[in-house]
Amino acid sequence: MSKNIFIITAIMFSFFLHSCEEVVDVPLNTEKPRLVIDAGINWYKGTAGDQQKIKLTTTTDYYSNTIPVVSGATVYIKNSVNTVFDFIEIPNSGEYVCTNFIPQIDEIYTLTVISNGQTYTATETLKSVTPIQELIQKNDGGITGEDIEIRTYFNDPALEENFYMFKFKYSNQVKLNYYVDEDRFYNGNTFFSVTDNEDLSVGDNVEITHYGISRSYYNYMNVLLSVAGNSGGGPFQSPPATVRGNIVNQTNFDNYALGFFRLSEADTRSYTIQ
């Protein structure tokens, strides 16, 4: 009797394991494709900043392996004196390129995108960033005190409100890491950004970029990074939601685009773990 029970149990367990291997496609509701405008204008220190790119795509369903590009749009930026900077598409790529852009700190720019009979606009100011001063490697970083971390120091300007975005590109992982910060608690003092990759080893390369950003973009990225999971998935993480930026559809307000028109001065450094 006990032998028969063992055989039946083994068969049921085997069936359970087989069932766990089956792929289940969950049917999801798919909304009408929405325009996505990737319009981050970056003026890297030491460059003319005249070469800029804006990319247009659309949203797609969850299971799609390709992101549709948007061709045939009219894309341009105007500054406060109505100088027009045209962005011309690389054929059939959804990438629109300008070769004569003129960046100016604290200048106000307006983006216009005309696509499929809809006109989208956004207005933003080009924000400065303080230069990177020094990179220091710490071998006792992280919560455990056993991680390698890189601190990138800068001198925050006094008597003004500054907002920053920090980007980290690691040679040992595919995704890029971002976080944003404000100078409320270190205004006018020396401060630093710090890597958040606990798997750094000797020989790995880290590319660190600091961006000056506006308060509105700081607020936008705070929400976006929380939704994307950079908050670590804690108990107070924001629920999934559509995060709307500063781009407004002037033709049909409800048919909004995703993305944010941002203009930043930027400083970047590359460091190899010792």
C-alpha contacts under 8 A as a table, 3 or more apart, distances in Angstrom:
res1	aa1	res2	aa2	distance
1	M	4	N	5.21
1	M	5	I	6.35
2	S	5	I	5.07
2	S	6	F	6.22
3	K	6	F	5.08
3	K	7	I	6.36
4	N	7	I	5.12
4	N	8	I	6.25
5	I	8	I	5.20
5	I	9	T	6.10
6	F	9	T	5.12
6	F	10	A	6.13
7	I	10	A	5.12
7	I	11	I	6.27
8	I	11	I	5.17
8	I	12	M	6.24
9	T	12	M	5.15
9	T	13	F	6.11
10	A	13	F	5.10
10	A	14	S	6.09
11	I	14	S	5.11
11	I	15	F	6.21
12	M	15	F	5.08
12	M	16	F	6.22
13	F	16	F	5.02
13	F	17	L	6.35
14	S	17	L	5.23
14	S	18	H	6.28
15	F	18	H	5.10
15	F	19	S	6.16
16	F	19	S	5.11
16	F	20	C	6.37
17	L	20	C	5.15
17	L	21	E	6.75
18	H	21	E	5.41
18	H	22	E	7.14
19	S	22	E	5.57
28	L	62	Y	7.84
30	T	60	T	7.80
30	T	61	D	5.80
31	E	61	D	7.95
33	P	58	T	5.79
33	P	59	T	5.10
33	P	60	T	6.00
34	R	58	T	5.28
34	R	59	T	5.35
34	R	255	N	7.72
34	R	256	Y	7.52
34	R	257	A	6.14
34	R	258	L	7.28
35	L	56	L	7.13
35	L	57	T	6.06
35	L	58	T	4.50
35	L	59	T	6.66
35	L	256	Y	7.72
35	L	257	A	4.92
35	L	258	L	6.31
36	V	56	L	5.82
36	V	57	T	5.15
36	V	58	T	5.19
36	V	59	T	6.78
36	V	257	A	5.63
36	V	258	L	4.67
36	V	259	G	5.73
37	I	54	I	7.35
37	I	55	K	6.16
37	I	56	L	5.02
37	I	57	T	6.79
37	I	257	A	6.89
37	I	258	L	6.19
37	I	259	G	5.04
37	I	260	F	7.02
37	I	261	F	7.96
38	D	54	I	5.73
38	D	55	K	5.05
38	D	56	L	6.31
38	D	259	G	5.83
38	D	260	F	6.87
38	D	261	F	7.48
39	A	53	K	7.40
39	A	54	I	4.87
39	A	55	K	6.70
39	A	259	G	7.42
39	A	260	F	6.41
39	A	261	F	5.00
39	A	262	R	6.41
40	G	53	K	7.91
40	G	54	I	7.09
40	G	260	F	7.51
40	G	261	F	6.05
40	G	262	R	4.89
40	G	263	L	6.05
40	G	264	S	7.77
41	I	52	Q	6.38
41	I	53	K	7.34
41	I	54	I	7.98
41	I	261	F	7.89
41	I	262	R	6.03
41	I	263	L	4.61
41	I	264	S	6.23
42	N	49	G	7.23
42	N	52	Q	7.47
42	N	263	L	6.04
42	N	264	S	5.05
42	N	265	E	5.80
42	N	266	A	6.32
43	W	47	T	7.09
43	W	48	A	7.51
43	W	49	G	4.81
43	W	103	P	6.87
43	W	263	L	7.91
43	W	264	S	6.16
43	W	265	E	4.59
43	W	266	A	5.78
44	Y	47	T	5.75
44	Y	49	G	6.67
44	Y	265	E	5.84
44	Y	266	A	4.63
44	Y	267	D	5.67
44	Y	268	T	7.60
45	K	265	E	6.97
45	K	266	A	6.15
45	K	267	D	5.64
48	A	51	Q	7.89
48	A	102	I	7.95
48	A	103	P	7.99
49	G	52	Q	7.15
49	G	101	F	6.81
49	G	102	I	6.85
49	G	103	P	6.23
50	D	98	C	7.29
50	D	99	T	5.41
50	D	100	N	4.81
50	D	101	F	4.24
50	D	102	I	5.80
50	D	103	P	7.28
51	Q	97	V	7.36
51	Q	98	C	5.80
51	Q	99	T	4.60
51	Q	100	N	6.59
51	Q	101	F	6.53
52	Q	97	V	5.86
52	Q	98	C	5.25
52	Q	99	T	6.62
52	Q	101	F	6.98
53	K	87	F	7.41
53	K	95	E	6.71
53	K	96	Y	5.60
53	K	97	V	4.55
53	K	98	C	6.31
54	I	87	F	7.55
54	I	95	E	5.93
54	I	96	Y	5.17
54	I	97	V	6.55
55	K	94	G	5.65
55	K	95	E	4.51
55	K	96	Y	6.06
56	L	69	V	6.05
56	L	70	V	5.30
56	L	71	S	7.70
56	L	94	G	5.17
56	L	95	E	6.53
56	L	96	Y	7.95
57	T	67	I	6.84
57	T	68	P	5.60
57	T	69	V	4.16
57	T	70	V	5.07
57	T	94	G	6.58
58	T	67	I	6.98
58	T	68	P	5.69
58	T	69	V	6.42
58	T	70	V	6.95
59	T	67	I	7.16
59	T	68	P	7.44
60	T	64	S	6.69
60	T	67	I	6.68
60	T	68	P	7.33
61	D	64	S	5.60
64	S	67	I	7.53
69	V	92	N	7.87
69	V	93	S	6.50
69	V	94	G	4.90
70	V	73	A	7.21
70	V	92	N	7.94
70	V	93	S	7.63
70	V	94	G	4.90
71	S	89	E	7.38
71	S	91	P	7.68
71	S	92	N	5.69
71	S	93	S	6.81
71	S	94	G	5.08
72	G	89	E	7.57
72	G	115	S	7.32
73	A	113	V	6.88
73	A	114	I	5.63
73	A	115	S	4.77
73	A	116	N	7.60
74	T	87	F	7.70
74	T	88	I	7.91
74	T	112	T	7.88
74	T	113	V	5.71
74	T	114	I	5.03
74	T	115	S	6.70
75	V	86	D	6.34
75	V	87	F	5.35
75	V	88	I	7.29
75	V	96	Y	7.32
75	V	111	L	7.61
75	V	112	T	5.82
75	V	113	V	4.63
75	V	114	I	6.54
76	Y	84	V	6.71
76	Y	85	F	5.51
76	Y	86	D	4.43
76	Y	87	F	5.45
76	Y	111	L	6.05
76	Y	112	T	5.51
76	Y	113	V	6.79
77	I	84	V	5.82
77	I	85	F	5.16
77	I	86	D	6.64
77	I	87	F	8.00
77	I	109	Y	6.54
77	I	110	T	5.47
77	I	111	L	4.47
77	I	112	T	6.20
78	K	81	V	7.73
78	K	82	N	5.28
78	K	83	T	5.40
78	K	84	V	4.62
78	K	85	F	6.24
78	K	109	Y	5.55
78	K	110	T	5.21
78	K	111	L	6.64
79	N	82	N	5.25
79	N	83	T	5.57
79	N	84	V	7.01
79	N	107	E	7.08
79	N	108	I	5.89
79	N	109	Y	4.41
79	N	110	T	6.40
80	S	83	T	7.50
80	S	107	E	7.01
80	S	108	I	5.70
80	S	109	Y	6.32
85	F	98	C	6.82
85	F	100	N	6.90
85	F	101	F	5.94
86	D	97	V	7.96
86	D	98	C	6.02
87	F	96	Y	5.01
87	F	97	V	4.68
87	F	98	C	4.54
88	I	96	Y	4.85
88	I	97	V	5.15
88	I	98	C	6.48
89	E	92	N	7.51
89	E	93	S	7.13
89	E	94	G	6.53
89	E	95	E	5.48
89	E	96	Y	4.00
89	E	97	V	6.13
90	I	93	S	5.71
90	I	94	G	7.15
90	I	95	E	5.80
90	I	96	Y	6.17
90	I	97	V	7.18
91	P	94	G	7.67
98	C	101	F	6.29
103	P	107	E	7.84
103	P	126	L	7.59
104	Q	107	E	5.46
104	Q	126	L	6.82
105	I	125	T	7.90
105	I	126	L	5.37
105	I	127	K	5.84
105	I	128	S	5.94
105	I	265	E	7.72
106	D	125	T	5.64
106	D	126	L	5.16
106	D	127	K	5.80
106	D	128	S	7.53
107	E	125	T	5.60
107	E	126	L	5.75
108	I	123	T	7.04
108	I	124	E	5.78
108	I	125	T	4.43
108	I	126	L	6.65
109	Y	123	T	5.68
109	Y	124	E	5.61
109	Y	125	T	6.14
109	Y	126	L	7.64
110	T	121	T	6.90
110	T	122	A	5.61
110	T	123	T	4.29
110	T	124	E	6.55
111	L	120	Y	7.97
111	L	121	T	5.35
111	L	122	A	5.21
111	L	123	T	6.30
111	L	261	F	7.25
112	T	119	T	7.00
112	T	120	Y	5.69
112	T	121	T	4.58
112	T	122	A	6.93
113	V	119	T	5.81
113	V	120	Y	5.08
113	V	121	T	6.44
114	I	117	G	6.66
114	I	118	Q	5.62
114	I	119	T	4.48
114	I	120	Y	6.29
115	S	118	Q	5.34
115	S	119	T	6.61
118	Q	249	N	6.91
118	Q	250	Q	7.40
118	Q	251	T	5.48
118	Q	252	N	7.33
119	T	249	N	5.77
119	T	250	Q	5.54
119	T	251	T	5.70
120	Y	247	I	6.40
120	Y	248	V	5.40
120	Y	249	N	4.31
120	Y	250	Q	5.74
120	Y	251	T	7.61
120	Y	257	A	7.69
121	T	247	I	5.57
121	T	248	V	5.42
121	T	249	N	6.56
121	T	250	Q	7.01
122	A	246	N	5.88
122	A	247	I	4.68
122	A	248	V	6.28
122	A	261	F	6.31
123	T	246	N	7.65
123	T	261	F	7.29
124	E	261	F	6.74
124	E	262	R	6.47
124	E	263	L	6.99
125	T	214	S	7.31
125	T	262	R	7.74
125	T	263	L	6.41
126	L	213	I	7.72
126	L	262	R	7.50
126	L	263	L	4.51
126	L	264	S	5.36
126	L	265	E	7.10
127	K	212	G	5.18
127	K	213	I	5.50
127	K	214	S	6.45
127	K	263	L	6.51
127	K	264	S	5.12
127	K	265	E	6.06
128	S	211	Y	7.75
128	S	212	G	5.02
128	S	213	I	7.53
128	S	264	S	6.38
128	S	265	E	4.90
128	S	266	A	7.57
129	V	164	Y	7.61
129	V	210	H	7.19
129	V	211	Y	5.90
129	V	212	G	4.35
129	V	264	S	7.61
129	V	265	E	5.57
129	V	266	A	6.08
129	V	267	D	7.32
130	T	154	F	6.54
130	T	155	N	6.59
130	T	156	D	6.53
130	T	157	P	7.33
130	T	212	G	7.83
131	P	154	F	6.22
131	P	155	N	7.57
131	P	267	D	6.28
132	I	152	T	6.86
132	I	153	Y	6.01
132	I	154	F	4.92
132	I	155	N	7.91
132	I	210	H	7.84
132	I	267	D	6.60
132	I	268	T	7.60
132	I	269	R	7.96
133	Q	152	T	7.48
133	Q	153	Y	5.53
133	Q	154	F	5.18
133	Q	155	N	7.48
134	E	152	T	5.86
134	E	153	Y	5.19
134	E	154	F	7.22
135	L	150	I	6.61
135	L	151	R	5.66
135	L	152	T	4.55
135	L	153	Y	6.28
135	L	271	Y	7.98
136	I	150	I	5.69
136	I	151	R	5.26
136	I	152	T	6.62
137	Q	148	I	7.07
137	Q	149	E	5.90
137	Q	150	I	4.64
137	Q	151	R	6.48
137	Q	273	I	7.61
138	K	141	G	5.90
138	K	148	I	5.71
138	K	149	E	5.32
138	K	150	I	6.27
138	K	151	R	7.67
139	N	145	G	7.81
139	N	146	E	6.58
139	N	147	D	5.93
139	N	148	I	4.42
139	N	149	E	6.53
140	D	144	T	7.99
140	D	145	G	4.37
140	D	146	E	4.78
140	D	147	D	5.64
140	D	148	I	6.37
140	D	149	E	7.82
141	G	144	T	7.25
141	G	145	G	4.67
141	G	146	E	5.87
141	G	147	D	4.79
141	G	148	I	5.70
141	G	149	E	5.62
142	G	145	G	5.21
142	G	146	E	6.59
142	G	147	D	5.29
142	G	148	I	7.55
142	G	149	E	7.27
142	G	198	E	7.23
143	I	146	E	7.90
144	T	147	D	7.14
147	D	198	E	5.68
147	D	199	D	7.48
147	D	200	L	7.53
148	I	198	E	6.91
148	I	199	D	7.87
148	I	200	L	6.01
148	I	201	S	7.28
149	E	194	V	6.69
149	E	195	T	5.57
149	E	196	D	7.36
149	E	197	N	7.60
149	E	198	E	7.69
149	E	200	L	7.64
150	I	194	V	5.65
150	I	195	T	5.53
151	R	192	F	5.80
151	R	193	S	5.65
151	R	194	V	4.57
151	R	195	T	6.86
152	T	192	F	4.97
152	T	193	S	5.19
152	T	194	V	6.38
152	T	208	I	7.89
153	Y	190	T	6.78
153	Y	191	F	5.53
153	Y	192	F	4.08
153	Y	193	S	6.68
154	F	190	T	5.67
154	F	191	F	5.65
154	F	192	F	5.96
155	N	188	G	7.02
155	N	189	N	5.82
155	N	190	T	4.30
155	N	191	F	6.35
156	D	162	N	7.80
156	D	183	D	7.38
156	D	186	Y	7.46
156	D	187	N	6.07
156	D	188	G	4.93
156	D	189	N	5.45
156	D	190	T	5.96
156	D	191	F	6.98
157	P	160	E	6.56
157	P	162	N	7.83
157	P	187	N	6.83
157	P	188	G	4.86
157	P	189	N	7.42
158	A	187	N	5.73
158	A	188	G	3.63
158	A	189	N	7.36
159	L	187	N	7.28
159	L	188	G	6.83
160	E	187	N	7.61
161	E	182	E	7.86
161	E	183	D	6.75
161	E	184	R	7.56
161	E	187	N	7.58
162	N	182	E	6.01
162	N	183	D	5.73
162	N	212	G	7.50
162	N	213	I	7.74
162	N	214	S	7.82
163	F	180	V	7.49
163	F	181	D	5.89
163	F	182	E	4.47
163	F	183	D	6.50
163	F	212	G	6.13
163	F	213	I	5.41
163	F	214	S	6.20
163	F	215	R	6.36
163	F	218	Y	6.62
164	Y	180	V	5.56
164	Y	181	D	5.19
164	Y	182	E	6.17
164	Y	210	H	6.83
164	Y	211	Y	5.59
164	Y	212	G	4.95
164	Y	213	I	5.50
164	Y	218	Y	7.43
165	M	178	Y	7.01
165	M	179	Y	5.83
165	M	180	V	4.29
165	M	181	D	6.40
165	M	210	H	5.92
165	M	211	Y	5.05
165	M	212	G	6.60
165	M	213	I	6.67
165	M	218	Y	7.64
166	F	178	Y	5.59
166	F	179	Y	5.45
166	F	180	V	6.11
166	F	193	S	6.98
166	F	208	I	7.21
166	F	209	T	5.78
166	F	210	H	4.78
166	F	211	Y	6.36
167	K	176	L	6.98
167	K	177	N	5.75
167	K	178	Y	4.57
167	K	179	Y	6.87
167	K	207	E	7.99
167	K	208	I	5.82
167	K	209	T	5.13
167	K	210	H	6.60
168	F	176	L	5.90
168	F	177	N	5.12
168	F	178	Y	6.38
168	F	195	T	6.94
168	F	206	V	6.69
168	F	207	E	5.74
168	F	208	I	4.90
168	F	209	T	6.67
169	K	175	K	7.44
169	K	176	L	5.10
169	K	177	N	6.67
169	K	206	V	5.72
169	K	207	E	5.01
169	K	208	I	6.65
170	Y	173	Q	5.64
170	Y	174	V	7.39
170	Y	175	K	7.96
170	Y	176	L	7.20
170	Y	204	D	7.39
170	Y	205	N	6.00
170	Y	206	V	4.79
170	Y	207	E	6.55
171	S	174	V	7.56
171	S	204	D	5.91
171	S	205	N	5.23
171	S	206	V	6.49
172	N	200	L	7.65
172	N	204	D	6.52
172	N	205	N	7.76
177	N	196	D	7.87
178	Y	225	L	7.91
179	Y	221	M	7.97
179	Y	222	N	7.93
179	Y	225	L	7.46
180	V	218	Y	6.38
180	V	221	M	7.04
180	V	222	N	6.88
181	D	218	Y	7.46
182	E	185	F	7.96
183	D	186	Y	5.21
183	D	187	N	5.02
184	R	187	N	5.84
186	Y	189	N	5.39
186	Y	190	T	7.39
186	Y	191	F	6.91
197	N	200	L	6.23
200	L	204	D	6.40
200	L	273	I	7.60
201	S	204	D	5.71
201	S	273	I	6.58
202	V	272	T	7.67
202	V	273	I	4.85
202	V	274	Q	5.25
203	G	272	T	5.86
203	G	273	I	5.19
203	G	274	Q	6.46
204	D	272	T	5.71
204	D	273	I	5.45
205	N	270	S	7.06
205	N	271	Y	5.67
205	N	272	T	4.36
205	N	273	I	6.24
206	V	270	S	5.75
206	V	271	Y	5.23
206	V	272	T	6.30
206	V	273	I	7.74
207	E	268	T	7.14
207	E	269	R	5.81
207	E	270	S	4.36
207	E	271	Y	6.36
208	I	268	T	5.57
208	I	269	R	5.34
208	I	270	S	6.24
208	I	271	Y	7.99
209	T	266	A	6.75
209	T	267	D	5.64
209	T	268	T	4.16
209	T	269	R	6.50
210	H	266	A	5.54
210	H	267	D	5.35
210	H	268	T	6.31
211	Y	264	S	5.78
211	Y	265	E	5.91
211	Y	266	A	4.46
211	Y	267	D	6.75
212	G	264	S	5.20
212	G	265	E	5.67
212	G	266	A	6.49
213	I	217	Y	6.31
213	I	218	Y	6.64
213	I	262	R	7.46
213	I	263	L	7.23
213	I	264	S	5.81
214	S	217	Y	5.30
214	S	218	Y	6.21
215	R	218	Y	4.97
215	R	219	N	6.27
216	S	219	N	5.19
216	S	220	Y	6.20
217	Y	220	Y	4.87
217	Y	221	M	6.02
217	Y	260	F	7.68
217	Y	262	R	7.18
218	Y	221	M	5.28
218	Y	222	N	6.14
219	N	222	N	5.16
219	N	223	V	6.57
220	Y	223	V	5.45
220	Y	224	L	6.18
220	Y	243	V	7.60
220	Y	244	R	7.91
220	Y	245	G	6.67
221	M	224	L	4.80
221	M	225	L	5.77
222	N	225	L	5.47
222	N	226	S	6.25
223	V	226	S	5.16
223	V	227	V	6.24
223	V	238	S	7.59
223	V	243	V	7.32
224	L	227	V	5.18
224	L	228	A	6.05
224	L	243	V	6.37
225	L	228	A	4.93
225	L	229	G	6.17
225	L	230	N	5.28
225	L	231	S	6.88
226	S	229	G	5.26
226	S	230	N	5.68
226	S	231	S	5.18
226	S	237	Q	6.12
226	S	238	S	5.92
227	V	230	N	7.70
227	V	237	Q	7.21
227	V	238	S	5.64
227	V	239	P	6.36
227	V	240	P	5.48
227	V	241	A	7.04
228	A	240	P	7.95
229	G	232	G	5.68
229	G	233	G	5.69
229	G	237	Q	7.70
230	N	233	G	7.40
231	S	234	G	6.69
231	S	237	Q	6.56
232	G	237	Q	7.95
233	G	236	F	7.96
233	G	237	Q	5.86
234	G	237	Q	5.45
243	V	258	L	7.52
244	R	257	A	7.80
244	R	258	L	5.94
244	R	259	G	6.95
244	R	260	F	8.00
245	G	258	L	6.44
245	G	259	G	5.48
245	G	260	F	4.79
245	G	261	F	7.83
246	N	259	G	7.63
246	N	260	F	5.53
246	N	261	F	6.64
247	I	256	Y	7.51
247	I	257	A	6.54
247	I	258	L	7.42
247	I	259	G	7.03
247	I	260	F	6.17
247	I	261	F	6.82
248	V	253	F	6.67
248	V	256	Y	6.24
248	V	257	A	7.17
249	N	252	N	5.58
249	N	253	F	4.99
249	N	254	D	7.58
249	N	255	N	6.56
249	N	256	Y	5.45
249	N	257	A	7.06
250	Q	253	F	6.09
252	N	255	N	5.49
252	N	256	Y	7.55
253	F	256	Y	6.02
